[in-house]
C-alpha cells in the first residue's frame, strides 16, 4: 500500500468514526429529552374548597375618644391651697381633687349669716307693728325685701365656700396638672386645672364610604353588628363593642359617613387620641365557599384559580366576594369538595399533568379555621 493510499484510508476511517459519534450524540440527546424534568408531572400543594360560616365585615381606621371628658376649672378666685391626687391617677366621682384657701369665704359666710339673721329679725319685729298700723305696709315690705336679699347673700356665700372644695364630677383618669399649690387661680384662667377623661367605657370614631350605608342600616336594624378593635396595623385584640352612633349627614368632601362604637375597655388598652384598626362585622354568612387566598390568581380578564381535574391543572374563572384573613370567599365558579392549587409555580400551565404533594395542606387546616373565626 502506497503512502497516499494509507493516508486516504486513515482519513476515511476517522471521518466514519466522527459520523458515528455525532449520530450517537443526537440519538442520546433525543432519549434524554424525553426524560426531562419538565415532562414529568408537576408536584403541587392543594386545598379542598369548603363550605363554612364566614363573617361579612368592613374595615376602617378609627380614633379613640373619651365618652365623657371634663375640664376642671375654679369657680371662685383664691390661692390653691392643696392638691389631693397625682397627675395621671384614676379618680372616682366625688373624690376630692383641689382645695382653694377657704378662709376668706368663711369670713364672708359668717358676715352674710349675721346680716340675714338681723334682717329677718327686723322683718319679724315689724310684722305685728304693721298689723296695728304703727308702720306703713311699705315699710314692712321693705323690711321683708331686705331680709330676702340678706338670705340670698348668705346662700351665695355658702355656695362660694363650697366651690373652694373641688371634687371629681366623673370617674376617669386625670391628665397633667396645670397649676400647682401656692398659685392664685380664678374663673378667668385660660387653662383648666386638670382634665379628666372617662376611660370605661370608651368611644371609637371611624368613617365608612357612603355606599356601605344601606348595608350598615340593614344590619343595624337586625341588631347583628359587632365592632372589633385592633392595633392600627390590624394586629392584636384591643376589644369588642357595639355600634352606638351614626351621623345624620354624609361628608360631601370625602363621601363618607361618621360612626361611633362603644367599647367596654376592661383592660384599659384604648386611650383617647389613639389610632386603631376597626372591623365592623355586619353579620355571619353560613355555608360560604372558601379557599386560601394564595389560590386566587389575577389577570386582565379577572380572577381565576387552578382546579385539579383528572390529575391535570385546569383554569377556572371565579368571582371573589371578599377576603377574610387568609381566606377568600368565592361567589361563583367553584363547588365544595373541588381541589384548588394553593401555590402556583412559574412552570404551571393549563393542561399540565400534576401530582399532589405528599402532605398537602387542607383547606380546613389551622390557618383556615383561625381565619374563619376571625371577626
C-alpha positions as CSV (number, residue, x, y, z in Angstrom):
1,X,0.0,0.0,0.0
2,X,1.4,3.3,-1.0
3,X,1.8,6.2,1.4
4,X,-1.0,8.2,-0.4
5,X,-3.4,5.3,-0.2
6,X,-2.6,4.8,3.5
7,X,-3.4,8.4,4.3
8,X,-6.7,8.2,2.4
9,X,-7.7,5.1,4.3
10,X,-6.9,6.6,7.7
11,X,-8.8,9.8,6.8
12,X,-11.8,7.9,5.7
13,X,-11.8,5.8,8.8
14,X,-11.6,8.9,11.0
15,X,-14.5,10.5,9.1
16,X,-16.6,7.4,9.6
17,X,-15.9,7.3,13.3
18,X,-16.8,11.0,13.6
19,X,-20.1,10.4,11.8
20,X,-20.9,7.6,14.1
21,X,-20.1,9.7,17.2
22,X,-22.3,12.6,16.0
23,X,-25.2,10.2,15.3
24,X,-24.9,8.6,18.7
25,X,-24.8,12.0,20.3
26,X,-28.0,13.1,18.6
27,X,-29.8,9.8,19.5
28,X,-28.6,10.0,23.1
29,X,-29.8,13.7,23.3
30,X,-33.3,12.7,22.0
31,X,-33.7,10.0,24.6
32,X,-32.5,12.3,27.3
33,X,-35.0,15.0,26.1
34,X,-37.8,12.5,26.6
35,X,-36.9,12.2,30.3
36,X,-36.5,16.0,31.1
37,X,-37.9,17.1,34.4
38,X,-40.4,19.4,32.8
39,X,-42.0,16.5,31.1
40,X,-42.6,14.8,34.5
41,X,-45.8,15.6,36.5
42,X,-45.5,18.8,38.4
43,X,-45.8,18.4,42.2
44,X,-48.2,20.9,43.8
45,X,-49.9,21.7,47.0
46,X,-53.7,21.8,47.0
47,X,-56.6,22.6,49.3
48,X,-60.2,21.5,49.3
49,X,-63.0,24.0,48.6
50,X,-65.0,24.1,51.8
51,X,-68.4,25.5,53.0
52,X,-68.2,27.2,56.3
53,X,-69.6,30.2,58.3
54,X,-67.7,33.4,57.4
55,X,-68.2,36.9,58.7
56,X,-69.5,39.8,56.5
57,X,-67.3,42.7,57.5
58,X,-66.0,46.1,56.7
59,X,-62.6,47.5,57.5
60,X,-61.7,51.1,58.6
61,X,-59.3,53.1,60.7
62,X,-60.7,54.8,63.7
63,X,-59.6,57.1,66.5
64,X,-60.4,56.6,70.2
65,X,-62.4,59.3,72.0
66,X,-63.4,59.6,75.6
67,X,-67.2,59.3,76.0
68,X,-67.1,61.9,78.8
69,X,-64.3,64.5,79.2
70,X,-64.4,67.2,81.8
71,X,-62.1,70.2,82.2
72,X,-61.8,71.1,85.9
73,X,-61.9,74.9,86.4
74,X,-62.1,77.0,89.6
75,X,-65.4,78.7,90.2
76,X,-64.0,81.2,92.7
77,X,-60.7,83.0,93.0
78,X,-58.1,82.4,95.6
79,X,-54.9,80.7,96.5
80,X,-54.7,77.0,95.5
81,X,-54.0,75.5,98.9
82,X,-53.7,71.8,98.3
83,X,-53.8,69.1,95.6
84,X,-55.1,65.7,96.7
85,X,-54.2,63.5,93.8
86,X,-51.2,62.8,91.5
87,X,-51.5,63.5,87.8
88,X,-52.4,60.5,85.7
89,X,-54.2,58.9,88.6
90,X,-57.6,57.2,88.2
91,X,-60.1,59.0,90.3
92,X,-63.7,58.3,91.3
93,X,-66.7,60.5,91.0
94,X,-66.9,62.8,94.1
95,X,-63.2,62.3,95.0
96,X,-61.5,65.4,96.4
97,X,-59.1,67.0,93.9
98,X,-58.2,70.5,95.0
99,X,-58.8,73.0,97.8
100,X,-58.7,76.7,97.4
101,X,-57.9,78.6,100.6
102,X,-61.4,78.8,102.2
103,X,-60.6,81.4,104.9
104,X,-61.8,84.5,103.0
105,X,-65.0,82.7,102.1
106,X,-65.6,81.5,105.7
107,X,-65.4,85.1,106.8
108,X,-67.9,86.3,104.1
109,X,-70.2,83.4,105.1
110,X,-70.2,84.4,108.7
111,X,-70.9,88.1,107.9
112,X,-73.7,87.1,105.5
113,X,-75.3,84.9,108.0
114,X,-75.3,87.6,110.6
115,X,-76.8,90.1,108.2
116,X,-79.5,87.7,107.2
117,X,-80.4,86.9,110.8
118,X,-80.6,90.6,111.6
119,X,-82.7,91.4,108.6
120,X,-85.0,88.5,109.3
121,X,-85.4,89.5,112.9
122,X,-86.2,93.1,111.9
123,X,-88.9,92.0,109.4
124,X,-90.4,89.6,112.1
125,X,-90.5,92.5,114.6
126,X,-92.2,94.9,112.2
127,X,-95.0,92.5,111.2
128,X,-97.2,93.0,114.3
129,X,-96.5,96.7,114.2
130,X,-97.8,96.9,110.6
131,X,-100.9,94.9,111.8
132,X,-101.6,97.7,114.3
133,X,-100.8,100.3,111.7
134,X,-97.9,101.7,113.7
135,X,-95.9,101.5,110.5
136,X,-96.9,101.6,106.9
137,X,-97.3,98.5,104.7
138,X,-94.5,99.8,102.5
139,X,-92.1,99.8,105.5
140,X,-92.9,96.2,106.2
141,X,-92.5,95.3,102.6
142,X,-89.0,96.9,102.5
143,X,-88.0,95.1,105.6
144,X,-89.0,91.7,104.2
145,X,-87.2,92.5,100.9
146,X,-84.1,93.3,102.8
147,X,-84.4,90.0,104.7
148,X,-84.8,88.1,101.4
149,X,-81.8,89.8,99.9
150,X,-79.7,89.1,103.0
151,X,-80.8,85.4,102.8
152,X,-79.8,85.3,99.2
153,X,-76.4,86.7,100.0
154,X,-76.0,84.1,102.8
155,X,-76.9,81.3,100.4
156,X,-74.4,82.6,97.8
157,X,-71.7,82.8,100.4
158,X,-72.4,79.1,101.2
159,X,-72.1,78.2,97.5
160,X,-68.8,80.1,97.1
161,X,-67.4,78.4,100.2
162,X,-68.4,75.0,98.7
163,X,-66.5,76.0,95.5
164,X,-63.3,76.1,97.4
165,X,-63.5,72.3,97.7
166,X,-63.1,70.9,94.2
167,X,-64.2,67.3,93.6
168,X,-64.3,65.0,90.6
169,X,-67.6,65.2,88.7
170,X,-67.0,61.9,86.9
171,X,-64.9,58.7,87.3
172,X,-61.9,58.7,85.0
173,X,-58.2,59.2,84.5
174,X,-56.6,62.6,85.2
175,X,-54.2,64.4,82.9
176,X,-51.4,66.8,83.6
177,X,-51.9,69.3,86.5
178,X,-51.7,72.8,85.0
179,X,-51.3,74.7,88.3
180,X,-49.6,73.7,91.5
181,X,-50.5,74.6,95.0
182,X,-49.5,78.1,96.1
183,X,-50.6,79.8,92.9
184,X,-53.6,82.1,92.7
185,X,-56.4,80.7,90.5
186,X,-59.7,82.0,89.3
187,X,-62.6,81.5,86.9
188,X,-60.9,83.7,84.2
189,X,-57.9,81.4,83.9
190,X,-57.4,80.2,80.3
191,X,-56.1,76.7,81.2
192,X,-58.1,74.2,83.3
193,X,-56.6,72.9,86.5
194,X,-56.8,69.4,85.1
195,X,-58.8,67.4,82.5
196,X,-60.5,64.1,83.4
197,X,-61.3,61.6,80.7
198,X,-63.7,58.7,81.2
199,X,-61.9,55.5,80.2
200,X,-64.5,52.8,80.7
201,X,-66.5,52.6,78.5
202,X,-64.7,54.5,75.7
203,X,-65.7,55.5,72.2
204,X,-64.0,54.8,68.8
205,X,-64.9,57.1,65.9
206,X,-64.4,56.0,62.3
207,X,-65.7,56.7,58.8
208,X,-67.2,54.4,56.1
209,X,-67.8,55.1,52.5
210,X,-71.3,56.2,51.7
211,X,-72.1,53.2,49.5
212,X,-71.9,50.9,52.7
213,X,-74.6,52.9,54.4
214,X,-77.5,50.8,53.2
215,X,-75.8,47.6,54.4
216,X,-75.0,49.1,57.8
217,X,-78.5,50.4,58.3
218,X,-80.0,47.0,57.3
219,X,-77.9,45.0,59.7
220,X,-78.2,47.6,62.4
221,X,-82.0,47.1,62.4
222,X,-81.3,43.4,62.7
223,X,-79.0,44.0,65.7
224,X,-76.3,41.8,64.3
225,X,-73.5,44.4,64.1
226,X,-70.4,43.8,66.2
227,X,-67.3,46.1,66.2
228,X,-63.8,44.7,66.8
229,X,-60.8,46.9,67.6
230,X,-57.2,46.1,66.8
231,X,-54.0,48.0,66.5
232,X,-53.6,50.3,63.5
233,X,-51.8,47.6,61.6
234,X,-54.5,45.1,62.2
235,X,-52.7,43.0,64.8
236,X,-53.7,42.4,68.4
237,X,-57.1,42.3,70.1
238,X,-58.0,45.6,71.8
239,X,-61.6,45.0,72.5
240,X,-65.1,44.4,71.1
241,X,-68.1,46.7,71.3
242,X,-71.3,47.8,69.7
243,X,-72.3,50.5,67.2
244,X,-73.9,53.4,69.1
245,X,-74.0,56.3,66.7
246,X,-74.4,57.0,63.0
247,X,-74.1,60.6,61.8
248,X,-77.1,62.1,60.1
249,X,-75.0,63.7,57.3
250,X,-72.6,62.3,54.7
251,X,-69.5,64.4,54.4
252,X,-69.7,65.8,50.8
253,X,-65.9,66.3,50.7
254,X,-65.0,62.7,51.4
255,X,-68.2,60.8,50.6
256,X,-68.1,59.1,54.0
257,X,-70.4,58.8,57.0
258,X,-69.1,59.1,60.5
259,X,-69.9,56.3,63.1
260,X,-69.0,55.6,66.7
261,X,-68.7,52.4,68.6
262,X,-68.7,52.0,72.4
263,X,-66.0,49.6,73.8
264,X,-66.1,48.5,77.4
265,X,-62.3,48.8,77.6
266,X,-62.0,46.5,80.5
267,X,-58.2,46.2,80.3
268,X,-57.8,50.0,79.6
269,X,-56.0,49.3,76.3
270,X,-57.6,52.1,74.5
271,X,-56.6,55.7,75.1
272,X,-58.2,58.9,73.8
273,X,-56.5,60.1,70.6
274,X,-55.1,56.6,69.7
275,X,-55.5,55.4,66.1
276,X,-56.8,51.8,65.8
277,X,-58.0,49.3,63.2
278,X,-61.7,48.8,63.0
279,X,-63.5,45.7,61.8
280,X,-67.3,46.1,61.5
281,X,-68.8,42.7,61.5
282,X,-72.3,43.1,59.9
283,X,-73.3,39.5,60.2
284,X,-72.1,35.9,59.7
285,X,-72.8,34.1,56.4
286,X,-73.4,30.4,56.7
287,X,-72.3,27.9,54.0
288,X,-69.9,30.3,52.3
289,X,-67.5,28.7,49.8
290,X,-63.9,29.4,50.9
291,X,-60.4,28.8,49.5
292,X,-57.0,30.0,50.7
293,X,-56.1,33.5,49.4
294,X,-52.9,32.1,47.8
295,X,-55.1,30.0,45.4
296,X,-56.6,33.0,43.7
297,X,-54.7,34.5,40.8
298,X,-55.3,37.7,38.9
299,X,-55.3,38.6,35.3
300,X,-56.6,41.3,33.0
301,X,-59.7,39.1,32.4
302,X,-60.5,38.8,36.1
303,X,-59.8,36.3,38.9
304,X,-59.1,32.6,38.4
305,X,-57.9,29.5,40.2
306,X,-56.2,26.3,39.1
307,X,-58.5,23.4,39.7
308,X,-57.3,19.8,39.7
309,X,-59.3,17.6,37.2
310,X,-58.1,14.1,36.3
311,X,-54.6,14.9,37.6
312,X,-54.5,17.9,35.3
313,X,-54.4,21.7,36.1
314,X,-57.4,23.4,34.7
315,X,-58.1,27.2,34.8
316,X,-61.4,28.2,36.3
317,X,-62.6,31.8,36.4
318,X,-64.1,32.8,39.7
319,X,-65.9,35.7,41.3
320,X,-64.3,36.8,44.6
321,X,-66.9,38.1,47.1
322,X,-64.4,39.2,49.9
323,X,-61.3,38.3,51.7
324,X,-61.3,37.5,55.4
325,X,-57.8,37.0,56.8
326,X,-56.0,34.2,54.8
327,X,-59.3,33.0,53.2
328,X,-61.2,34.2,50.2
329,X,-65.0,33.8,49.9
330,X,-65.9,32.7,46.4
331,X,-69.2,34.0,44.9
332,X,-69.2,31.9,41.7
333,X,-67.0,29.4,39.9
334,X,-66.3,26.7,42.4
335,X,-68.2,23.9,44.2
336,X,-67.5,22.4,47.6
337,X,-65.1,19.4,47.5
338,X,-63.1,20.5,44.5
339,X,-59.4,20.8,44.9
340,X,-57.5,24.0,44.0
341,X,-53.8,24.6,43.7
342,X,-52.7,26.8,46.5
343,X,-49.2,27.7,45.4
344,X,-48.8,28.5,41.7
345,X,-45.2,28.0,40.4
346,X,-43.8,29.6,37.3
347,X,-44.0,26.4,35.2
348,X,-47.6,25.7,36.0
349,X,-49.7,26.0,32.9
350,X,-53.2,24.9,31.9
351,X,-53.2,21.2,30.9
352,X,-50.0,20.3,32.8
353,X,-50.1,17.0,34.5
354,X,-49.7,17.4,38.2
355,X,-49.0,15.2,41.2
356,X,-50.2,16.1,44.7
357,X,-47.6,16.8,47.4
358,X,-47.2,14.0,50.0
359,X,-48.7,16.2,52.7
360,X,-50.9,18.8,51.0
361,X,-52.3,21.5,53.4
362,X,-56.0,21.0,53.7
363,X,-58.4,23.9,53.3
364,X,-59.7,23.2,56.8
365,X,-56.2,23.5,58.3
366,X,-55.4,25.6,61.3
367,X,-54.8,28.7,59.2
368,X,-58.2,28.5,57.5
369,X,-60.0,27.6,60.7
370,X,-58.4,30.6,62.5
371,X,-59.2,33.0,59.7
372,X,-62.7,31.7,59.5
373,X,-63.4,32.6,63.1
374,X,-61.6,35.9,63.0
375,X,-64.1,38.8,63.3
